[in-house]
Amino acid sequence: RVDYQLSGKHRLSYIYVHNYGQNPSPTSGGQTVLGYAGDLLADSETNHIGSHTWTISGNMLNTFRGYYTASHYSSGDLFPNTNLPSHLGITAPCGRDPCTQPNVRMAGFIASFGNSGSAPTTIAGVNAGFGDTFIWIRGAHTLKLGSTVMRSRFDYNTIGQREGIYTVGKGITGNNLADFLLGKSTTFNQSNGSVGTESFHRIEPSIF
């Protein structure tokens, strides 16, 4: 934070705040076998706030503020380039890059291992605007007037599940575990890995 007294009636202020953190999520997407798959979550936020305070007189004060906030969230593979279908002897290709660990479901033994979600995902948001507040004190009365204008933007981008979901039943040997050990699955589902992108923006004025 920086404060600067420009003159007896004018003061400038600036505040900067930045936060960043990462969090491994080894059970993302219903993943139950630790060390096989998972997501690495990252989150950051940056804030800029500037203001100008003008002491017009002993009973009049005006404050102008401008601000900018940017947030960014992402999820990616916790174990990139490991346990890929080709590493496990699976010849079915991934529907789209980046390829990750296949998801396997075996009723009665393991509910799910491998991420059945849609990482990588990126979510970004930006809010920017300005506002002005005027305060006038007259006797026992206080009058406060102000307005703000804010522009918001939200972007969302993700890749669908594309490495395949293998459901192991007992259609080959009559036993789930035996089918799994033989590398046989009852069903196989895979998306084409199409990219989903959404973007929204709006302007919000207000007055009081």
PEVENNOR-V157893 format. One record per residue. RES is the residue in one small letter. D_FIRST is the distance of its C-alpha to the first C-alpha in Angstrom with 2 decimals. Layout:
res=<RES/RES>
d_first=<D_FIRST/D_FIRST>
//
This chain:
res=<r/v/d/y/q/l/s/g/k/h/r/l/s/y/i/y/v/h/n/y/g/q/n/p/s/p/t/s/g/g/q/t/v/l/g/y/a/g/d/l/l/a/d/s/e/t/n/h/i/g/s/h/t/w/t/i/s/g/n/m/l/n/t/f/r/g/y/y/t/a/s/h/y/s/s/g/d/l/f/p/n/t/n/l/p/s/h/l/g/i/t/a/p/c/g/r/d/p/c/t/q/p/n/v/r/m/a/g/f/i/a/s/f/g/n/s/g/s/a/p/t/t/i/a/g/v/n/a/g/f/g/d/t/f/i/w/i/r/g/a/h/t/l/k/l/g/s/t/v/m/r/s/r/f/d/y/n/t/i/g/q/r/e/g/i/y/t/v/g/k/g/i/t/g/n/n/l/a/d/f/l/l/g/k/s/t/t/f/n/q/s/n/g/s/v/g/t/e/s/f/h/r/i/e/p/s/i/f>
d_first=<0.00/3.79/6.80/10.21/13.55/15.81/18.86/20.28/20.07/17.14/13.39/10.84/7.40/5.64/4.40/6.31/8.68/12.03/15.03/18.44/21.66/25.43/28.27/31.96/34.31/37.87/39.50/38.16/40.81/43.20/43.43/45.33/46.20/43.32/42.84/44.57/41.88/38.54/35.18/31.93/29.10/25.66/22.68/19.27/16.59/13.76/11.50/10.00/9.38/9.75/11.48/13.86/15.35/18.85/20.88/24.29/26.30/26.62/27.28/25.49/21.87/20.56/17.27/16.86/14.53/14.60/13.71/14.95/15.70/18.01/19.90/22.67/25.38/28.37/31.40/33.75/36.71/36.12/39.20/39.51/42.95/44.61/47.40/47.87/51.12/52.69/51.97/53.78/56.84/56.01/57.31/55.71/52.83/49.37/49.05/45.93/43.58/41.58/44.30/43.49/45.62/48.40/48.47/51.60/52.84/55.81/56.96/58.07/56.31/52.77/51.19/48.94/47.53/45.42/42.62/44.17/40.92/39.56/36.89/35.33/33.19/30.04/28.05/25.20/23.47/21.24/20.05/18.89/19.29/18.47/19.42/20.32/21.17/23.52/24.46/27.67/29.12/32.83/34.79/34.66/33.27/29.79/29.55/26.60/26.72/24.46/24.51/22.64/23.64/22.61/24.12/24.51/26.08/27.53/29.44/31.71/33.89/36.32/39.60/42.39/44.31/46.46/47.66/50.27/51.07/54.23/56.00/58.56/61.46/64.94/66.69/67.95/69.13/68.80/66.03/62.28/61.62/64.53/63.36/59.90/61.43/63.53/60.50/61.96/59.97/61.42/58.93/56.32/53.65/51.28/49.16/48.96/45.25/44.43/40.81/39.32/36.58/35.08/32.59/31.58/29.52/29.44/27.99/27.33/27.42/27.38/27.96/28.28>
//
